[in-house]
Amino acid sequence: MHHRITRRGFNLGLGAGAASLWLGGGTALAQNKTISIGTGGTGGVYYPLGGAIANVLTKNLPGMQATAEVTGGSVDNLKLIGSGQSEIGFTMADAALDAFKGEDKFKSGKVPLQTLLVLYPNRMHVATVEGTGIEKMSDLKGKRVSTGSPGSATEVMAFRVIEAAGLDKDKDLKRERLSVAESVNALKDRKIDAFFWVGGVPTAAVTDLAATPGLKMKLIDHADLADKMNAKYGKLYAAGTIPPGSYPGYDKPNHNVDVWNILVTGNRMSDDDAYQIVKTLVERKADLVAVHKDAEAFSLENQIQSRSPIPFHPGALKYFAEKGVKG
């Protein structure tokens, strides 16, 4: 059975009841489970990594069919889990905490969540090109800026970075809501002056921008804002670095703000399913690294609760305990 999720996040196949039936793993369905994994847009890292995870699970867990779905990103993925339309989702830690508490974009209701795996740090890119006059965060005032697609955690975090920089997202910017691929195209065409994108390094769309003839990409430093963001939103963020050489022709470090990515599920997954999924992803990590090097971080030493604001699933904790990790 196939069920696809469009970019707007609608599920065209299984409804919430059916999804929980499939996941419940009754005797008749125990060997035939369909797992939908919410990822992100095609220009980011969640989508290719989600595809790799789906392939690894389908290949190594008999009776499990996992599919990676294109979505708007973290916020959409969390809402799809809440409605029972997805079983697993990629998300940034800050968006997950909002969903867990029922805040910000989740004021309509809390989403019951459990962490399966701490993934890798997402690195905020504040990208522009030479000729826009943007050298530092305050230069964004009055500019045309994309803050990420609706339904993305890029938008959530971009608003917090902008706020910490002392700017008003509504009054100081001419704001667009574009995906990373759309942002890159708009910047190339000079329809916008800069964009925010939080993702793995390298992100394919940003590589494309950096490699464009006739343009010189610039990444704006903003690591000094992490403390101010943490003071307001909890200890979710850290000053980080996008290393030199991460993008074509970009030979200096960019001092940025990082947030961890986590893989989450709702409250319907059995302990055994969670155990098998986590065990498979950790032990088949090499297959995932072959798709994107950020999967190197899918390691046992990163499975610590301080990196995720969402409690670990008991099935995940069982596997970590077997490996001598407290979680």
C-alpha positions in Angstrom: 0.0 0.0 0.0 1.4 3.4 -0.9 0.5 6.7 0.8 2.1 9.9 -0.3 2.3 13.3 1.4 2.3 16.3 -0.9 4.4 19.4 -0.1 1.5 20.8 1.7 1.5 17.9 4.1 -1.7 16.1 3.1 -1.8 12.4 3.4 -3.7 10.8 0.4 -3.8 7.3 1.7 -3.9 6.1 5.3 -5.9 8.1 7.8 -5.0 8.3 11.5 -6.9 5.2 12.4 -5.4 3.2 9.7 -1.9 4.4 10.5 -2.3 3.3 14.1 -3.6 -0.1 13.0 -0.6 -0.6 10.8 1.7 0.5 13.5 0.0 -1.5 16.2 1.3 -4.7 14.6 -1.5 -7.1 15.4 -0.9 -10.6 14.3 -2.4 -10.2 10.9 -0.3 -7.1 10.2 2.8 -7.9 12.2 4.8 -8.8 9.0 3.4 -6.0 6.9 4.1 -2.6 8.4 4.2 0.7 6.4 6.3 3.4 8.0 6.0 7.0 6.6 9.0 9.2 7.4 8.5 13.0 7.2 11.6 14.7 5.8 11.7 18.2 4.1 12.2 19.8 0.8 14.3 18.3 -2.0 17.0 20.9 -1.8 17.9 20.1 1.9 19.5 17.3 3.8 16.5 15.7 5.5 15.1 14.4 2.2 18.1 12.5 1.0 19.0 11.2 4.5 15.3 10.2 5.0 15.4 8.3 1.8 18.6 6.5 3.0 16.9 5.7 6.3 13.8 4.4 4.5 16.0 2.1 2.3 18.0 0.8 5.3 14.9 0.0 7.3 13.1 -1.6 4.4 16.1 -3.7 3.5 17.0 -4.9 7.0 13.7 -5.2 8.8 11.5 -8.0 7.3 7.9 -7.0 6.7 8.6 -3.3 7.1 8.1 -0.9 4.2 9.4 2.5 4.9 9.0 5.6 2.6 10.5 9.0 2.8 8.0 11.9 2.1 8.7 15.4 0.8 7.3 17.9 3.3 7.7 21.5 4.3 10.1 20.4 7.1 10.1 20.0 10.9 6.8 21.8 11.7 4.9 19.8 9.0 6.5 16.6 10.1 5.5 17.1 13.8 1.9 17.9 12.7 1.7 14.8 10.5 2.8 12.7 13.5 0.2 14.4 15.7 -2.5 13.6 13.2 -1.3 10.0 12.8 -0.4 10.5 9.1 3.3 9.8 9.7 5.0 7.5 12.1 8.5 9.1 12.1 9.7 12.6 11.4 12.9 14.6 11.2 12.8 17.7 13.3 15.0 20.3 14.9 15.0 20.3 18.7 13.5 23.7 19.1 10.4 23.0 16.9 10.0 19.6 18.7 9.9 21.3 22.1 7.2 23.8 20.8 5.1 20.8 19.6 5.7 18.9 22.9 4.6 21.9 25.0 1.8 23.1 22.6 3.4 26.5 21.9 4.0 28.9 19.0 2.9 27.0 15.8 1.3 24.3 18.0 -1.1 26.3 20.1 -3.9 24.2 18.8 -2.6 21.2 20.8 0.4 19.4 22.2 1.9 16.6 20.1 2.9 13.5 22.1 6.5 12.8 21.0 9.3 10.4 21.8 12.9 10.6 20.5 14.2 7.7 18.6 17.6 9.0 17.8 19.7 12.2 18.1 20.9 12.9 14.6 23.3 15.7 13.8 23.7 19.4 14.4 21.8 21.7 12.0 23.8 24.8 11.1 22.1 28.1 10.5 23.2 29.7 7.2 22.5 33.4 6.7 23.4 33.6 3.1 23.8 36.5 0.7 26.0 37.4 -2.3 28.4 40.2 -2.9 26.8 43.4 -4.2 23.8 43.4 -1.7 25.6 45.6 0.9 25.0 43.0 3.6 28.1 42.4 5.8 26.5 41.9 9.2 23.1 41.0 10.7 22.1 44.7 11.2 22.5 45.2 7.4 19.5 43.0 6.8 17.3 46.0 7.8 15.2 47.1 4.8 16.3 44.2 2.7 14.3 41.5 0.9 14.9 38.3 2.9 13.5 34.8 2.8 13.1 33.2 6.3 12.3 29.7 5.1 9.2 27.8 3.9 6.0 27.7 5.9 6.0 24.5 7.9 9.8 24.6 8.4 11.9 24.9 11.5 14.1 27.2 9.5 11.3 29.8 9.9 11.1 29.1 13.6 14.8 29.6 14.2 15.2 32.4 11.7 12.7 34.5 13.6 14.6 33.9 16.8 18.0 34.8 15.2 16.4 38.0 13.8 14.9 38.9 17.2 18.2 38.3 19.0 19.9 40.6 16.4 17.5 43.4 17.5 15.5 43.4 14.3 11.7 43.2 13.9 10.9 40.4 11.4 7.7 42.2 10.3 8.8 45.9 10.3 12.5 45.7 9.4 12.5 43.1 6.6 10.6 42.6 3.3 10.0 39.0 4.1 9.5 36.0 1.8 8.8 32.4 2.8 10.8 30.2 0.4 12.3 26.8 0.6 16.1 26.6 0.4 16.0 25.7 -3.3 13.6 28.5 -4.1 15.7 30.9 -2.0 18.8 30.1 -4.0 17.0 30.7 -7.3 15.5 34.0 -6.0 18.9 35.2 -4.8 20.5 34.3 -8.2 17.8 36.3 -9.9 18.2 39.2 -7.4 14.6 38.9 -6.3 15.8 38.7 -2.7 18.9 40.0 -1.0 19.5 37.2 1.5 18.0 34.0 3.0 18.0 32.0 6.1 18.5 28.2 6.0 19.2 25.8 8.8 20.5 22.5 7.7 23.3 20.0 7.4 26.6 20.9 5.8 26.9 20.8 2.9 23.3 21.5 1.8 23.0 20.8 -1.9 21.1 24.0 -2.8 23.7 26.2 -1.0 26.5 24.3 -2.8 24.7 25.2 -6.0 24.7 28.9 -5.1 28.3 28.9 -4.1 29.3 27.2 -7.4 27.3 29.7 -9.6 29.6 31.5 -12.1 29.5 35.3 -11.7 28.3 35.2 -8.1 30.3 35.3 -4.8 28.4 33.8 -1.9 28.7 35.3 1.5 27.7 33.7 4.9 27.0 36.3 7.6 28.4 35.6 11.1 25.9 35.5 14.0 27.3 33.1 16.6 27.3 35.9 19.2 23.4 35.6 19.3 23.3 32.0 20.7 23.4 33.2 24.4 20.5 35.6 23.9 18.5 33.0 22.1 19.1 30.5 24.9 18.2 33.0 27.6 14.7 33.3 26.1 14.0 29.8 24.6 16.0 27.4 26.8 19.3 25.8 26.2 18.6 24.6 22.7 21.3 26.5 20.7 25.1 26.6 20.6 27.7 28.8 18.8 29.1 26.8 16.0 31.2 27.0 12.8 30.6 26.1 9.2 34.2 25.1 8.4 36.1 26.6 5.5 35.9 24.5 2.3 32.3 23.3 3.1 31.2 25.1 0.0 32.9 25.8 -3.3 35.2 28.9 -3.2 34.3 29.5 0.5 37.6 29.5 2.2 36.9 31.0 5.6 34.9 29.8 8.6 31.4 31.1 9.2 30.5 31.6 12.9 26.9 30.5 13.2 24.3 29.1 15.6 23.7 25.3 15.7 20.7 23.3 16.9 20.5 19.5 17.0 18.3 17.4 14.7 16.3 14.5 16.2 14.3 11.7 14.8 10.9 11.4 16.6 7.8 9.3 16.7 4.4 9.8 18.4 2.9 7.7 21.2 1.8 4.7 19.0 5.1 2.9 18.2 5.7 -0.3 20.1 8.9 -0.8 22.2 10.0 -3.6 19.9 9.5 -1.6 16.7 11.5 1.4 18.2 14.2 -0.9 19.4 14.6 -2.6 16.0 14.5 0.8 14.1 17.1 2.4 16.4 19.4 -0.7 16.4 19.3 -0.9 12.6 20.1 2.8 12.0 23.0 2.8 14.4 24.5 -0.5 13.2 23.9 0.3 9.5 25.3 3.9 9.8 27.9 3.3 7.1 25.0 3.0 4.5 23.7 6.3 5.6 27.1 8.1 5.6 27.4 7.0 2.0 24.4 9.3 1.2 25.4 12.2 3.4 28.4 12.6 5.7 26.3 14.3 8.5 25.1 10.7 9.3 28.5 10.2 11.0 26.9 11.8 14.0 24.3 9.0 14.3 26.5 7.5 17.0 25.9 6.1 20.4 27.9 8.9 22.2 25.5 11.5 20.8 22.5 9.7 22.4 22.3 11.9 25.4 19.1 13.5 26.7 20.7 17.0 26.9 20.8 17.0 23.1 17.0 16.4 22.8 14.3 18.2 24.8 12.0 15.2 24.1 12.2 12.0 26.2 13.7 9.0 24.5 11.3 6.1 23.5 11.7 3.1 25.9 12.6 0.9 22.9 15.5 3.2 22.1 16.6 3.3 25.7 16.6 -0.5 25.8 19.1 -0.6 22.9 21.3 2.1 24.3 21.4 0.3 27.7 22.5 -2.9 25.9 25.4 -0.9 24.4 26.3 0.7 27.8 24.8 4.1 27.0 22.5 5.7 29.5 20.6 7.9 27.0 
